[in-house]
Amino acid sequence: MNLIRLFGDSIYGSKDGVRVVCRRTYAAAASKVKRGGKGGGANDAPKASTLSKEIKSSVVVGANVLKDDSDPKILLDSDYPDCLWHLLDKRPALSELRRKNIETLPFEDLKRCVKLDTRARIKENNSIKAKN
């Protein structure tokens, strides 16, 4: 019966038999899925990890990209390059860089200022062209 509902008007009857013409449709069961309310159910509880604490603290779980390899081990902080620790530092926005004196900016900030200014000009030119 569910198959008939799923295909709907794709099933045609005649005296000789039933002819089924398949077409791509959405699953009928997907519309009947019950959504959780405010209270939450037993399925909402976080699942306990199957990995031991020793493995978690010594291996980067899920960082392996090769089929036959194992996950890489966590090294000491001194084994990583210094630039790694500055990747998440907040860098100044274009408005802050424009307020500062260009002659006193460090090279990295000056390079960033030029890059952001060029990007802003390109976006402005593109929006002007899109309006015309």
DSSP file (Angstrom, degrees, kcal/mol; ACC not computed):
  #  RESIDUE AA STRUCTURE BP1 BP2  ACC     N-H-->O    O-->H-N    N-H-->O    O-->H-N    TCO  KAPPA ALPHA  PHI   PSI    X-CA   Y-CA   Z-CA
    1    1 A M     >        0   0    0      0, 0.0     4,-1.9     0, 0.0     5,-0.2   0.000 360.0 360.0 360.0 -40.4    0.0    0.0    0.0
    2    2 A N  H  >  +     0   0    0      1,-0.2     4,-2.5     2,-0.2     5,-0.1   0.849 360.0  57.6 -63.0 -33.1    2.9    2.4    0.8
    3    3 A L  H  > S+     0   0    0      2,-0.2     4,-2.1     1,-0.2    -1,-0.2   0.892 105.5  49.5 -64.1 -38.9    4.3    1.7   -2.6
    4    4 A I  H  > S+     0   0    0      1,-0.2     4,-1.8     2,-0.2     6,-0.2   0.908 112.3  47.4 -67.0 -41.3    1.1    2.8   -4.3
    5    5 A R  H  < S+     0   0    0     -4,-1.9    -2,-0.2     2,-0.2    -1,-0.2   0.880 110.4  54.0 -65.5 -36.6    1.1    6.0   -2.2
    6    6 A L  H  < S+     0   0    0     -4,-2.5    -2,-0.2     1,-0.2    -1,-0.2   0.918 116.8  34.9 -64.9 -44.4    4.7    6.6   -3.0
    7    7 A F  H >< S+     0   0    0     -4,-2.1     3,-1.8     1,-0.2    -1,-0.2   0.682  86.9 172.7 -87.0 -17.3    4.3    6.4   -6.8
    8    8 A G  G >< S+     0   0    0     -4,-1.8     3,-1.2     1,-0.3    -1,-0.2  -0.224  70.5  10.6  54.1-117.4    0.8    8.0   -6.7
    9    9 A D  G 3  S+     0   0    0      1,-0.3    -1,-0.3    -4,-0.1    -4,-0.1   0.262 110.0  86.4 -81.4  14.2   -0.4    8.7  -10.2
   10   10 A S  G <  S+     0   0    0     -3,-1.8    11,-2.5    -6,-0.2     2,-0.6   0.540  73.9  81.1 -87.4  -6.2    2.4    6.6  -11.7
   11   11 A I  E <   -A   20   0A   0     -3,-1.2     2,-0.4     9,-0.2     9,-0.2  -0.885  61.5-174.0-104.8 124.6    0.4    3.4  -11.4
   12   12 A Y  E     -A   19   0A   0      7,-2.4     7,-2.6    -2,-0.6     2,-0.3  -0.950   9.3-150.1-119.0 135.6   -2.2    2.8  -14.1
   13   13 A G  E     +A   18   0A   0     -2,-0.4     2,-0.3     5,-0.2     5,-0.2  -0.774  21.5 160.1-105.1 150.3   -4.7   -0.1  -14.1
   14   14 A S        -     0   0    0      3,-1.3     3,-0.2    -2,-0.3    -2,-0.0  -0.905  54.4 -92.3-150.9 178.7   -6.2   -1.9  -17.0
   15   15 A K  S    S+     0   0    0     -2,-0.3     3,-0.1     1,-0.2    -1,-0.0   0.849 122.5  52.8 -66.5 -33.0   -8.0   -5.2  -17.7
   16   16 A D  S    S-     0   0    0      1,-0.2     2,-0.3    -3,-0.0    -1,-0.2   0.774 123.4 -76.5 -76.4 -26.4   -4.7   -6.8  -18.7
   17   17 A G        -     0   0    0     -3,-0.2    -3,-1.3     2,-0.0     2,-0.5  -0.979  59.0 -50.4 157.7-168.7   -2.9   -5.9  -15.5
   18   18 A V  E     -A   13   0A   0     -2,-0.3     2,-0.5    -5,-0.2    -5,-0.2  -0.874  41.8-158.9-104.6 130.3   -1.2   -3.1  -13.6
   19   19 A R  E     -A   12   0A   0     -7,-2.6    -7,-2.4    -2,-0.5     2,-0.5  -0.935   5.7-156.5-110.3 128.5    1.5   -1.0  -15.4
   20   20 A V  E     -A   11   0A   0     -2,-0.5     2,-0.6    -9,-0.2    -9,-0.2  -0.909   6.2-168.6-108.8 124.6    4.0    0.9  -13.3
   21   21 A V        -     0   0    0    -11,-2.5     2,-0.2    -2,-0.5    -2,-0.0  -0.952  20.2-143.1-110.4 114.3    5.7    3.9  -14.7
   22   22 A C        +     0   0    0     -2,-0.6     2,-0.3   -11,-0.0   -15,-0.0  -0.512  26.1 166.3 -81.3 142.8    8.5    4.9  -12.4
   23   23 A R        -     0   0    0     -2,-0.2     2,-0.4     0, 0.0   -13,-0.1  -0.967  43.9 -90.8-146.5 161.0    9.4    8.5  -11.8
   24   24 A R        +     0   0    0     -2,-0.3     2,-0.3   -17,-0.0   -17,-0.0  -0.605  55.9 158.6 -78.7 123.8   11.5   10.3   -9.2
   25   25 A T        -     0   0    0     -2,-0.4     2,-0.2     0, 0.0   -18,-0.1  -0.849  42.8 -89.9-135.9 172.2    9.6   11.3   -6.1
   26   26 A Y        -     0   0    0     -2,-0.3     2,-0.2     1,-0.1     3,-0.0  -0.515  52.7 -93.5 -81.2 154.2   10.2   12.2   -2.5
   27   27 A A        -     0   0    0     -2,-0.2     4,-0.5     1,-0.1     3,-0.4  -0.474  25.4-145.9 -70.1 137.3   10.1    9.5    0.1
   28   28 A A  S >  S+     0   0    0      1,-0.2     3,-0.8    -2,-0.2     4,-0.4   0.826  96.0  58.9 -72.5 -32.4    6.7    9.1    1.7
   29   29 A A  G >  S+     0   0    0      1,-0.2     3,-0.9     2,-0.2    -1,-0.2   0.747  91.4  69.8 -71.3 -22.6    8.1    8.2    5.1
   30   30 A A  G >  S+     0   0    0     -3,-0.4     3,-0.9     1,-0.3    -1,-0.2   0.819  95.0  54.0 -66.7 -30.0   10.1   11.4    5.4
   31   31 A S  G <  S+     0   0    0     -3,-0.8    -1,-0.3    -4,-0.5    -2,-0.2   0.677 103.6  57.1 -78.5 -15.3    6.9   13.5    5.9
   32   32 A K  G <  S+     0   0    0     -3,-0.9     2,-0.3    -4,-0.4    -1,-0.2   0.295  74.2 125.6 -97.8   9.1    5.8   11.3    8.8
   33   33 A V    <   -     0   0    0     -3,-0.9     2,-0.4    -4,-0.1    -3,-0.0  -0.527  60.2-129.3 -71.8 130.2    8.9   11.8   10.9
   34   34 A K        -     0   0    0     -2,-0.3     2,-0.3     1,-0.0    -1,-0.1  -0.641  17.6-140.9 -82.3 134.6    7.9   13.1   14.4
   35   35 A R        -     0   0    0     -2,-0.4     2,-0.1     1,-0.1    -1,-0.0  -0.715  22.1-109.0 -93.6 144.9    9.8   16.2   15.5
   36   36 A G        -     0   0    0     -2,-0.3    -1,-0.1     1,-0.1     2,-0.0  -0.442  31.9-143.5 -72.7 145.8   10.9   16.5   19.1
   37   37 A G        -     0   0    0     -2,-0.1     3,-0.3     1,-0.0    -1,-0.1   0.058  40.5 -71.6 -89.9-157.1    9.1   19.0   21.3
   38   38 A K  S    S+     0   0    0      1,-0.2    -2,-0.1     2,-0.1    -1,-0.0   0.849 124.4  59.8 -70.1 -34.6   10.4   21.3   24.1
   39   39 A G  S    S-     0   0    0      1,-0.1    -1,-0.2     0, 0.0    -3,-0.0   0.757  95.8-142.0 -70.1 -25.3   11.0   18.5   26.6
   40   40 A G        -     0   0    0     -3,-0.3     2,-0.1     3,-0.0    -2,-0.1   0.251  13.5-112.7  73.6 152.3   13.5   16.5   24.5
   41   41 A G    >   -     0   0    0     -4,-0.1     3,-0.9     1,-0.0     4,-0.2  -0.416  30.4 -90.8-111.3-173.8   13.5   12.8   24.4
   42   42 A A  G >  S+     0   0    0      1,-0.2     3,-0.9     2,-0.2    -1,-0.0   0.755 121.4  63.1 -70.6 -23.8   15.8   10.0   25.5
   43   43 A N  G 3  S+     0   0    0      1,-0.2    -1,-0.2     0, 0.0    -3,-0.0   0.659  89.8  69.0 -75.4 -14.7   17.5   10.1   22.1
   44   44 A D  G <  S+     0   0    0     -3,-0.9    -1,-0.2     2,-0.1    -2,-0.2   0.591  73.1 109.4 -80.1  -9.6   18.7   13.7   22.7
   45   45 A A  S <  S-     0   0    0     -3,-0.9     2,-0.1    -4,-0.2    -3,-0.0  -0.402  81.1-103.8 -68.1 141.1   21.2   12.6   25.3
   46   46 A P        -     0   0    0      0, 0.0     2,-0.3     0, 0.0    -1,-0.1  -0.399  36.9-120.3 -65.8 140.5   24.8   12.9   24.3
   47   47 A K        -     0   0    0     -2,-0.1     2,-0.2     1,-0.1     3,-0.0  -0.582  25.6-110.8 -83.7 142.9   26.4    9.5   23.5
   48   48 A A        -     0   0    0     -2,-0.3     2,-0.2     1,-0.1    -1,-0.1  -0.468  35.6-110.6 -71.8 141.7   29.3    8.4   25.5
   49   49 A S        -     0   0    0     -2,-0.2    -1,-0.1     1,-0.1     0, 0.0  -0.472  14.6-151.1 -73.6 142.5   32.6    8.2   23.6
   50   50 A T  S    S+     0   0    0     -2,-0.2     2,-0.3     2,-0.1    -1,-0.1   0.564  70.4  93.2 -90.0  -8.3   34.0    4.8   22.9
   51   51 A L  S    S-     0   0    0      1,-0.1    -2,-0.1     2,-0.0     2,-0.1  -0.614  78.9-119.2 -85.7 144.4   37.6    6.1   22.9
   52   52 A S     >  -     0   0    0     -2,-0.3     4,-1.9     1,-0.1     3,-0.2  -0.371  22.5-113.8 -76.6 161.5   39.6    5.9   26.0
   53   53 A K  H  > S+     0   0    0      1,-0.2     4,-1.8     2,-0.2     5,-0.1   0.809 115.0  59.8 -66.1 -29.3   41.0    9.1   27.6
   54   54 A E  H  > S+     0   0    0      2,-0.2     4,-0.8     1,-0.2    -1,-0.2   0.910 106.8  45.3 -65.6 -41.7   44.5    7.9   26.9
   55   55 A I  H >> S+     0   0    0      1,-0.2     4,-1.7     2,-0.2     3,-0.7   0.903 111.1  53.9 -68.4 -40.5   43.9    7.8   23.1
   56   56 A K  H 3< S+     0   0    0     -4,-1.9    -1,-0.2     1,-0.2    -2,-0.2   0.868 110.1  46.5 -62.3 -36.7   42.1   11.1   23.2
   57   57 A S  H 3< S+     0   0    0     -4,-1.8    -1,-0.2     1,-0.2    -2,-0.2   0.615 120.0  36.8 -84.8 -10.4   45.0   12.9   24.8
   58   58 A S  H << S+     0   0    0     -4,-0.8    16,-2.0    -3,-0.7     2,-0.4   0.544 112.8  51.9-116.2  -9.4   47.8   11.4   22.6
   59   59 A V  B  < S-B   73   0B   0     -4,-1.7     2,-1.1    14,-0.3    14,-0.2  -0.973  73.2-126.9-133.5 142.6   46.2   11.3   19.1
   60   60 A V    >   -     0   0    0     12,-2.9     3,-1.4    -2,-0.4     2,-0.3  -0.780  37.1-143.2 -85.9 101.2   44.4   13.8   16.9
   61   61 A V  T 3  S+     0   0    0     -2,-1.1    12,-0.0     1,-0.2    -5,-0.0  -0.492  77.3  10.5 -73.2 128.0   41.2   11.8   16.2
   62   62 A G  T 3  S+     0   0    0     -2,-0.3    -1,-0.2     1,-0.0    -2,-0.0   0.460  93.8 107.9  88.4   2.4   39.8   12.2   12.7
   63   63 A A    <   +     0   0    0     -3,-1.4     2,-0.3     9,-0.1    -2,-0.1   0.499  47.6 108.9 -89.8  -3.7   42.8   14.0   11.3
   64   64 A N        +     0   0    0     -4,-0.2     7,-0.1     1,-0.1    -3,-0.0  -0.582  38.6 175.4 -75.4 130.4   44.0   11.1    9.2
   65   65 A V        +     0   0    0     -2,-0.3     2,-0.3     5,-0.1    -1,-0.1   0.466  55.2  82.1-111.8  -6.3   43.4   11.6    5.5
   66   66 A L  S    S-     0   0    0      4,-0.1     3,-0.5     1,-0.1    -2,-0.0  -0.762  74.1-133.6-102.4 148.0   45.1    8.5    4.2
   67   67 A K  S    S+     0   0    0     -2,-0.3    -1,-0.1     1,-0.2    -3,-0.0   0.936 101.9  34.6 -64.1 -49.8   43.3    5.1    4.0
   68   68 A D  S    S+     0   0    0      2,-0.0    -1,-0.2     0, 0.0     2,-0.2   0.320 102.1  91.8 -95.2   8.6   46.0    2.9    5.5
   69   69 A D        -     0   0    0     -3,-0.5     2,-0.2     1,-0.0    -5,-0.1  -0.494  67.9-126.3 -97.9 168.5   47.5    5.3    8.0
   70   70 A S        -     0   0    0     -2,-0.2    -5,-0.1     1,-0.1    -4,-0.1  -0.661  42.7 -77.6-105.9 168.9   46.6    5.9   11.6
   71   71 A D        -     0   0    0     -2,-0.2   -10,-0.1    -7,-0.1    -1,-0.1  -0.368  56.3-103.1 -65.5 143.6   45.7    9.2   13.3
   72   72 A P        -     0   0    0      0, 0.0   -12,-2.9     0, 0.0     2,-0.2  -0.354  34.3-116.7 -70.4 148.6   48.7   11.5   13.9
   73   73 A K  B     -B   59   0B   0    -14,-0.2     2,-0.4    -3,-0.1   -14,-0.3  -0.524  26.9-108.8 -82.8 151.0   50.1   11.8   17.4
   74   74 A I        -     0   0    0    -16,-2.0     2,-0.1    -2,-0.2    -1,-0.1  -0.675  38.3-155.2 -80.1 128.9   50.0   15.1   19.4
   75   75 A L        -     0   0    0     -2,-0.4     2,-0.1     1,-0.2     5,-0.0  -0.412  26.6 -82.8 -96.6 174.7   53.5   16.5   19.7
   76   76 A L    >   -     0   0    0     -2,-0.1     3,-1.4     1,-0.1     4,-0.5  -0.406  41.3-112.4 -71.3 155.8   54.9   18.9   22.3
   77   77 A D  G >  S+     0   0    0      1,-0.3     3,-1.0     2,-0.2    -1,-0.1   0.823 116.7  59.8 -60.6 -31.4   54.3   22.6   21.8
   78   78 A S  G 3  S+     0   0    0      1,-0.2    -1,-0.3     4,-0.0     4,-0.1   0.697  95.6  63.1 -71.7 -17.5   58.0   23.2   21.1
   79   79 A D  G <  S+     0   0    0     -3,-1.4    -1,-0.2     2,-0.1    -2,-0.2   0.649  91.1  78.7 -81.6 -15.2   57.9   20.8   18.1
   80   80 A Y  S <  S-     0   0    0     -3,-1.0     5,-0.1    -4,-0.5     2,-0.0  -0.637  93.4 -98.1 -92.2 152.0   55.4   23.0   16.2
   81   81 A P    >   -     0   0    0      0, 0.0     3,-1.1     0, 0.0     4,-0.5  -0.321  28.2-121.1 -67.7 152.7   56.5   26.1   14.3
   82   82 A D  G >  S+     0   0    0      1,-0.3     3,-1.1     2,-0.2     4,-0.3   0.820 108.0  65.0 -64.8 -32.1   56.1   29.5   16.0
   83   83 A C  G >  S+     0   0    0      1,-0.3     3,-1.1     2,-0.2    -1,-0.3   0.753  89.2  69.5 -65.3 -21.6   53.8   30.9   13.3
   84   84 A L  G X  S+     0   0    0     -3,-1.1     3,-1.1     1,-0.2     4,-0.3   0.850  92.8  56.6 -62.7 -34.9   51.2   28.3   14.1
   85   85 A W  G <  S+     0   0    0     -3,-1.1    -1,-0.2    -4,-0.5    -2,-0.2   0.581 105.4  51.8 -77.6  -8.8   50.4   30.0   17.4
   86   86 A H  G X  S+     0   0    0     -3,-1.1     3,-0.9    -4,-0.3    -1,-0.2   0.324  79.0  96.1-107.6   6.7   49.6   33.3   15.7
   87   87 A L  T <  S+     0   0    0     -3,-1.1    -1,-0.1     1,-0.2    -2,-0.1   0.839  87.9  44.3 -66.4 -32.7   47.1   32.0   13.2
   88   88 A L  T 3  S+     0   0    0     -4,-0.3    -1,-0.2    -3,-0.2     2,-0.1   0.366  83.4 121.6 -96.2   5.7   44.1   32.8   15.3
   89   89 A D  S <  S-     0   0    0     -3,-0.9     2,-0.3     1,-0.1    -3,-0.1  -0.434  71.5-109.6 -66.2 141.5   45.3   36.3   16.4
   90   90 A K        -     0   0    0     -2,-0.1    -1,-0.1     1,-0.0    -2,-0.1  -0.571  31.8-152.0 -75.6 132.2   42.8   39.0   15.4
   91   91 A R        -     0   0    0     -2,-0.3    -1,-0.0     1,-0.1    18,-0.0  -0.775  27.2 -95.0-102.7 150.2   44.2   41.2   12.6
   92   92 A P        -     0   0    0      0, 0.0    -1,-0.1     0, 0.0     2,-0.0  -0.288  38.2-120.5 -67.1 147.5   43.1   44.9   12.3
   93   93 A A     >  -     0   0    0      1,-0.1     4,-2.1    23,-0.0     5,-0.2  -0.266  29.5-101.2 -78.0 170.5   40.2   45.7    9.9
   94   94 A L  H  > S+     0   0    0      1,-0.2     4,-2.3     2,-0.2     5,-0.2   0.876 121.4  55.9 -62.5 -39.5   40.6   48.1    7.0
   95   95 A S  H  > S+     0   0    0      1,-0.2     4,-1.2     2,-0.2    -1,-0.2   0.889 109.0  47.1 -63.0 -38.5   39.0   51.0    8.8
   96   96 A E  H  > S+     0   0    0      1,-0.2     4,-1.1     2,-0.2    -1,-0.2   0.901 111.7  50.5 -68.3 -40.3   41.5   50.7   11.6
   97   97 A L  H  < S+     0   0    0     -4,-2.1     3,-0.2     1,-0.2    -2,-0.2   0.855 107.4  53.9 -66.8 -34.5   44.4   50.5    9.2
   98   98 A R  H  < S+     0   0    0     -4,-2.3    -1,-0.2     1,-0.2    -2,-0.2   0.828 105.1  54.9 -68.7 -31.1   43.2   53.6    7.3
   99   99 A R  H  < S+     0   0    0     -4,-1.2    -1,-0.2    -5,-0.2    -2,-0.2   0.781  97.3  79.6 -72.3 -26.6   43.2   55.6   10.6
  100  100 A K  S  < S-     0   0    0     -4,-1.1     2,-0.4    -3,-0.2     5,-0.1  -0.371  97.5 -93.5 -80.7 161.2   46.8   54.8   11.3
  101  101 A N    >>  -     0   0    0      1,-0.2     3,-0.9    -2,-0.1     4,-0.5  -0.622  29.5-147.3 -74.3 124.6   49.8   56.5    9.7
  102  102 A I  G >4 S+     0   0    0     -2,-0.4     3,-0.8     1,-0.2    -1,-0.2   0.830  94.0  59.6 -65.0 -32.8   50.8   54.5    6.7
  103  103 A E  G 34 S+     0   0    0      1,-0.2    -1,-0.2    -3,-0.0    -2,-0.0   0.746 107.5  45.1 -70.9 -22.6   54.5   55.4    7.1
  104  104 A T  G <4 S+     0   0    0     -3,-0.9    -1,-0.2     2,-0.1    -2,-0.2   0.466  87.0 112.2-100.4  -1.8   54.7   53.8   10.6
  105  105 A L  S << S-     0   0    0     -3,-0.8    -3,-0.0    -4,-0.5     2,-0.0  -0.433  72.3-113.5 -71.1 143.0   52.8   50.6    9.8
  106  106 A P     >  -     0   0    0      0, 0.0     4,-2.3     0, 0.0     5,-0.2  -0.321  33.4-104.6 -67.3 162.4   54.7   47.3    9.8
  107  107 A F  H  > S+     0   0    0      1,-0.2     4,-2.7     2,-0.2     5,-0.2   0.884 119.2  52.5 -59.8 -42.3   55.1   45.6    6.5
  108  108 A E  H  > S+     0   0    0      1,-0.2     4,-2.0     2,-0.2    -1,-0.2   0.902 112.1  45.8 -62.5 -41.5   52.5   42.9    7.2
  109  109 A D  H  > S+     0   0    0      2,-0.2     4,-2.3     1,-0.2    -1,-0.2   0.873 112.5  51.0 -69.5 -36.3   49.9   45.5    8.2
  110  110 A L  H  X S+     0   0    0     -4,-2.3     4,-2.2     2,-0.2    -2,-0.2   0.917 110.2  49.1 -65.3 -43.3   50.7   47.6    5.1
  111  111 A K  H  X S+     0   0    0     -4,-2.7     4,-2.1     1,-0.2    -2,-0.2   0.902 112.1  49.0 -61.7 -41.8   50.4   44.6    2.9
  112  112 A R  H  X S+     0   0    0     -4,-2.0     4,-2.7     2,-0.2     5,-0.2   0.884 108.7  53.6 -65.5 -39.1   47.0   43.7    4.5
  113  113 A C  H  X S+     0   0    0     -4,-2.3     4,-2.4     2,-0.2    -2,-0.2   0.922 110.2  46.4 -61.7 -45.4   45.9   47.3    4.0
  114  114 A V  H  X S+     0   0    0     -4,-2.2     4,-2.3     2,-0.2    -1,-0.2   0.911 113.6  49.5 -63.9 -42.4   46.6   47.3    0.3
  115  115 A K  H  X S+     0   0    0     -4,-2.1     4,-2.1     2,-0.2    -2,-0.2   0.930 114.3  43.2 -63.5 -46.9   44.9   43.9   -0.1
  116  116 A L  H  X S+     0   0    0     -4,-2.7     4,-2.3     2,-0.2    -1,-0.2   0.864 113.6  51.9 -69.1 -35.8   41.8   44.9    1.7
  117  117 A D  H  X S+     0   0    0     -4,-2.4     4,-2.2    -5,-0.2    -2,-0.2   0.910 110.6  48.1 -66.7 -41.9   41.6   48.3    0.0
  118  118 A T  H  X S+     0   0    0     -4,-2.3     4,-2.3     2,-0.2    -2,-0.2   0.914 111.5  50.4 -63.1 -43.2   41.9   46.6   -3.4
  119  119 A R  H  X S+     0   0    0     -4,-2.1     4,-2.2     1,-0.2    -2,-0.2   0.905 110.0  50.1 -62.4 -41.7   39.2   44.2   -2.5
  120  120 A A  H  X S+     0   0    0     -4,-2.3     4,-2.2     2,-0.2    -1,-0.2   0.901 110.6  49.6 -65.0 -40.5   36.9   47.0   -1.4
  121  121 A R  H  X S+     0   0    0     -4,-2.2     4,-2.6     2,-0.2    -2,-0.2   0.907 110.0  50.8 -64.8 -41.4   37.5   48.9   -4.6
  122  122 A I  H  X S+     0   0    0     -4,-2.3     4,-2.5     1,-0.2    -2,-0.2   0.921 111.0  48.6 -61.7 -44.3   36.7   45.8   -6.7
  123  123 A K  H  X S+     0   0    0     -4,-2.2     4,-2.1     2,-0.2    -1,-0.2   0.893 111.9  49.4 -63.2 -39.6   33.5   45.2   -4.8
  124  124 A E  H  X S+     0   0    0     -4,-2.2     4,-1.9     2,-0.2    -2,-0.2   0.924 112.0  47.6 -65.7 -44.4   32.4   48.8   -5.3
  125  125 A N  H  X S+     0   0    0     -4,-2.6     4,-2.3     1,-0.2    -2,-0.2   0.893 111.3  51.6 -63.6 -39.9   33.2   48.7   -9.0
  126  126 A N  H  X S+     0   0    0     -4,-2.5     4,-1.9     1,-0.2    -1,-0.2   0.888 109.2  49.5 -65.3 -38.2   31.3   45.5   -9.4
  127  127 A S  H  X S+     0   0    0     -4,-2.1     4,-1.3     2,-0.2    -1,-0.2   0.861 110.7  50.3 -70.0 -33.3   28.2   46.9   -7.6
  128  128 A I  H  X S+     0   0    0     -4,-1.9     4,-1.2     2,-0.2    -2,-0.2   0.908 111.6  48.2 -67.4 -41.9   28.3   50.0   -9.8
  129  129 A K  H  < S+     0   0    0     -4,-2.3    -2,-0.2     1,-0.2    -1,-0.2   0.851 108.7  54.5 -65.8 -34.7   28.5   47.8  -13.0
  130  130 A A  H  < S+     0   0    0     -4,-1.9    -1,-0.2     1,-0.2    -2,-0.2   0.820 105.8  52.7 -70.8 -30.1   25.6   45.6  -11.7
  131  131 A K  H  <        0   0    0     -4,-1.3    -1,-0.2     1,-0.2    -2,-0.2   0.826 360.0 360.0 -73.9 -30.8   23.3   48.7  -11.3
  132  132 A N     <        0   0    0     -4,-1.2    -1,-0.2    -5,-0.1    -2,-0.2   0.475 360.0 360.0 -80.9 360.0   23.9   49.9  -14.8
